[in-house]
Amino acid sequence: MSEVPQRVRVTGPPRQRALGQRSRVGDVTEQTPLGGVYLRSLLREQLALAVRVLATVGVTVVALPLVFHLVPSLSEVRVLGLPLAWVLLGGVVYPFLLLLGWRYVRRAERNERVFADLVRGEAEDEGAP
Amino acid sequence: MSTDAVPGVVAVLLVSAVTLGIGTWGLRVSRTTSDFFVASRTVHPRLNASAIGGEYLSAASFLGVAGLLLVGGAEMLWYPVGWTAGYLVLLVLVAAPLRRSGAYTLPDFAEARLGSKAVRAACSLLVVGVGWLYLLPQFEGAGITLEATIDAPEWAGPLIVGTVVLVNVAAGGMRSITFVQAFQYWLKLTALLVPAMVLLAVWWDDGRPPAAAPDHWSVPVSGGGAIGLYATYSLILATFLGTMGLPHVVVRFYTNPDGRGARRTTLVVLALLGLFYVWPPVYAGLGRIYGKDLVAEGRSDVLVLDLPRLMVPGVGGDVLTGLVTAGAFAAFLSTASGLAIAVSGVLTQDVTTPLLGRRLGRPAAGVPAFRISAVAAVVVPVVVSLVVPNVGVAVSVGLAFAVAASTFCPLLVLGIWWHGLTDVGAVAGLAAGGLGSGGAAVLTVTGAIPSGWGGALLSQPAAWSTPLAFVVMVVVSLWTADRAPAHARRFLVRLHTPEALDASPGT
C-alpha cells in the first residue's frame, strides 16, 4: 500500500545549474544504457500498475457470470427488492469502475513524477563540481 | 396519427437546426487542416470527455440497450457495462501513450511505430471497414425511429441523418464537431433522465406495481450451460477490448493537449457513461410493467420511444415523446458524425490527397480533399442502408466491436508495450484477427450459421479471434525479429515519457 513509508529522496533547495551540466533527460531520449535502465523501470512500473487494475476488474466484475453459473441460487437473492444481478451490473459497477480509474490515474502520475525527479535529480548530484 | 407525429417532427427539426447551428458557429474558428482533423489539440478534458460521450452513445445505447434488457434481462446488462469498462481498459493500456505518439489516426500510429507502408494500408482498410460497419446501423436505426415516431417512410431517416452529418462534417471538421458532440451528450442524458424521473413518479403514484418477469431475467449469463457461458464471456471480451479499437473513439484522443490530459479525459468519460447507463434499466423495468405488448409484438427496440405515451396520457406524454425522440435523433447524428470524421480523415490521408495531387500535378490542398472524403464516408453507408435489408442494430454494432477487438486492440497494446513487434507480425495478426472475426461476421449477417457450438463461435467470435490475433502477432514478430524497426525503443521512450521532461529538461 502507498501508506507504507517509502524511501524519500531528500535534496537541498534547487541550485542554479552550471554551464555544461546535463541532466539524464538526454540519456533517456538518446538511449544510452543508463537511459535504457531508467525507461525500462518506468515501463515495468506502469505495466504492472495496468495489470493490477485489470486483474482487479477480472476477479470482481468479469468473474460474475461464472459465479452466477456455479451458484444458481444467487439469482434468487434480492437487494432492496431488486434482483442482485441488476443491482450489481445496473448500478454499483459504474462507481466501482470510476474508483478504479481514479486510483489508476493518481498512481500512474505518481510513477511519472518519480521518474522525472529521478532523471533530473541525478544530474544535480553528478554535475556538482 | 397525424397529431401523434407533431412532437416527433418538432424534436427532429429542433435537433437538426441546433446541430447545424453549432456546426456553423464552429466553422468560424476552424481554419487550418489541423483544425479540421484534431481541433488543433487544445480541447479541455471536460469538453473533450463530453464530446467522447456524445459521440460514443449511439442508437444502440439510447434505444437498443433498453430493448435488449426488456427481452433478455440481466445477461444484456453486459452491453452497457462492457461499453463503459472498455474505457477503463483503454485508460490503463493506451490513453496516455497513444496521445504521446503524436499521430493523427490509427494508420498514422501504425506507420510511425512500425515504419511500414503495408501496415498503414492494412490499418486504413480496417478503419474504413469498421467505420462503415458501424455507420450502417446508425442510418438503419434512424429509419426505424422516424418510421415509429412520425410515420415517415423508412428511407427518410438515413437520408435526413446522412445530409445533416455531411453538411456538418464537411463544413467544420472536428472543431465544430467537438462542440456539437459535447452538446449532444447532455441532450441525450437529459432526454433519457427527465422522462425516466417522470415515469418513475407515475409508477410510484400507481402504488408501485411489481414487474412481472421470467426467471432468466435476473441471471447475468446467457442460457444453455457452457455455450451460454462462452457467449457471455465472448461478449465481455469484445466490448472490454473493442472500445480502444473503434476509429471514432481513438481519433478523439489526439485532440487532448497531452498524455495527462488524455488520462483525465478518459476518467471523465467513465463518469459520464456511468451516469447515462443507469437509466436504460429503469425503462426496461417499467416496460415489464406497462409495455408487455411490445415484447409480444417483437417491437422492443422502440420501448424508450413508446413508453412515455403508454404511461402518461395527453400533452404530458406528447412532450416526453418529443424529448426521447430528440435524444434518439441526437444519438444517430453524433455517432454518425464521429464515424464520418474518422473515416474521412483516413480517406483524406490515404486516398483523396494522393489522388487529387496526381490529377492536379501538384500537392492537393488539405481541406478540399477532406470534403471529398467526407462525401464518400457518408454516402456509401447511406446507400447500403437504403439498398440492403435491415441487419439489426445490435448485431452490426456487436460485430464492429468484435472486429475492433480482434485487430486494433492487439496492434495498440503490443505496439505500445512491446518493442519486439515487427511489421510482418502486425500484418499477420491483423489478417488473422480481421479475417477470423470478419468472416464470422459475414456468415452471421447472411444467416448461414448452425446452431449449438458452431453458431456461438460464429455469432460471438471475439473469445477466439482476439487471442488468435495476439498469438499470431507475437509469434510472427519473434520469427521475424530482425525486422523490428531500429527506432522501436526510441519510440517507446516517447510514448511513456511524461511531457514535462521534454518541455523543460533543465528545470
Contacts between the chains, C-beta under 8 A, distances in Angstrom:
chain1	res1	chain2	res2	distance
A	17	B	506	6.4
A	23	B	505	5.7
A	23	B	506	6.7
A	25	B	501	5.4
A	25	B	502	8.0
A	25	B	505	4.2
A	26	B	505	7.8
A	28	B	493	6.0
A	28	B	497	6.4
A	28	B	501	7.3
A	29	B	490	7.5
A	29	B	493	6.2
A	29	B	497	7.6
A	29	B	502	7.9
A	31	B	489	5.8
A	31	B	490	5.9
A	31	B	493	7.0
A	35	B	493	7.7
A	36	B	489	7.3
A	39	B	492	7.4
A	39	B	493	5.5
A	39	B	496	6.8
A	39	B	497	7.4
A	42	B	496	5.9
A	42	B	497	7.7
A	43	B	417	7.4
A	43	B	492	7.0
A	43	B	496	5.6
A	46	B	496	6.4
A	47	B	417	5.9
A	49	B	92	7.3
A	50	B	92	4.0
A	50	B	93	5.6
A	53	B	88	7.2
A	53	B	92	4.8
A	54	B	89	6.9
A	54	B	92	6.5
A	54	B	93	8.0
A	57	B	85	6.5
A	57	B	88	6.6
A	57	B	89	8.0
A	61	B	81	7.1
A	61	B	85	6.7
A	62	B	233	7.9
A	62	B	236	6.1
A	62	B	240	7.9
A	64	B	220	5.8
A	65	B	78	7.9
A	65	B	220	5.8
A	65	B	221	4.5
A	65	B	229	6.3
A	65	B	232	4.7
A	65	B	233	6.6
A	65	B	236	7.5
A	66	B	229	7.1
A	68	B	219	5.9
A	68	B	220	5.5
A	68	B	221	5.4
A	69	B	221	5.2
A	69	B	228	8.0
A	69	B	229	5.4
A	72	B	219	7.7
A	75	B	215	7.3
A	75	B	218	4.6
A	75	B	219	4.6
A	76	B	218	7.8
A	83	B	74	6.7
A	83	B	217	7.2
A	83	B	218	3.3
A	84	B	218	7.3
A	85	B	74	4.0
A	85	B	77	7.1
A	85	B	218	5.4
A	85	B	219	6.5
A	85	B	220	4.3
A	86	B	74	5.8
A	86	B	77	7.2
A	86	B	218	6.7
A	86	B	281	6.3
A	88	B	220	7.9
A	89	B	74	6.5
A	89	B	77	3.9
A	89	B	78	7.2
A	89	B	81	5.4
A	89	B	220	5.8
A	90	B	77	5.7
A	90	B	278	6.6
A	90	B	281	4.2
A	91	B	278	5.6
A	91	B	281	8.0
A	93	B	81	5.5
A	93	B	84	7.8
A	93	B	85	7.9
A	94	B	84	6.4
A	94	B	270	7.9
A	94	B	273	7.5
A	94	B	274	2.9
A	94	B	275	7.7
A	94	B	277	6.6
A	94	B	278	6.5
A	95	B	274	6.7
A	97	B	84	6.0
A	97	B	85	5.8
A	97	B	88	5.2
A	97	B	270	5.8
A	97	B	274	6.9
A	98	B	267	7.4
A	98	B	270	4.9
A	98	B	271	5.4
A	98	B	274	6.0
A	100	B	88	6.2
A	101	B	87	7.7
A	101	B	88	5.3
A	101	B	91	5.4
A	101	B	266	7.1
A	101	B	267	5.0
A	101	B	270	4.9
A	102	B	267	6.2
A	104	B	88	7.9
A	104	B	91	6.4
A	104	B	92	5.5
A	105	B	91	7.4
A	105	B	263	5.0
A	105	B	264	6.8
A	105	B	267	5.6
A	108	B	92	7.9
A	108	B	96	7.2
A	108	B	263	6.7
A	109	B	260	6.7
A	109	B	263	7.6
A	112	B	498	4.1
A	112	B	500	7.9
A	113	B	498	7.7
A	115	B	497	7.9
A	115	B	498	7.0
A	116	B	498	5.5
A	116	B	500	5.7
A	116	B	501	5.5
A	119	B	501	6.5
A	120	B	501	7.9
A	120	B	505	7.9
